[in-house]
């Protein structure tokens, strides 16, 4: 059986910090993240594609730009959220700690909710640190 994958790479800047963590990432800091969204299919559409790269950019890229890019990504338990929001800082609140793993999962869930045949998301938090998420298909 044939199997095809396509990958769209998106970049975005974000800040975060981790709660219940004793290392230096407990402090607010930032990253220039590189996100890879991998989609797959056993067949190509009538245009010869798994999906148009532009559609991935329009759906996932727009969501990332509107919700994660140049925002502080924080856990709902973070006590700084009310202060940052009161100061007008853009905050994206996650149910879990905003680790690279959980951010990759958040993007995967959004892509899946949009009906994309996503099989994996990868977030490069730094040029040498990568987290991947593969959800249920």
PyMOL commands that set and color helices and strands:
alter all, ss='L'
color gray80, all
select helices_A, chain A and resi 24-26+53-67+81-86+100-113
alter helices_A, ss='H'
color red, helices_A
select strands_A, chain A and resi 4-16+29-41+71-75+91-94+118-126+129-133
alter strands_A, ss='S'
color yellow, strands_A
deselect
rebuild
show_as cartoon
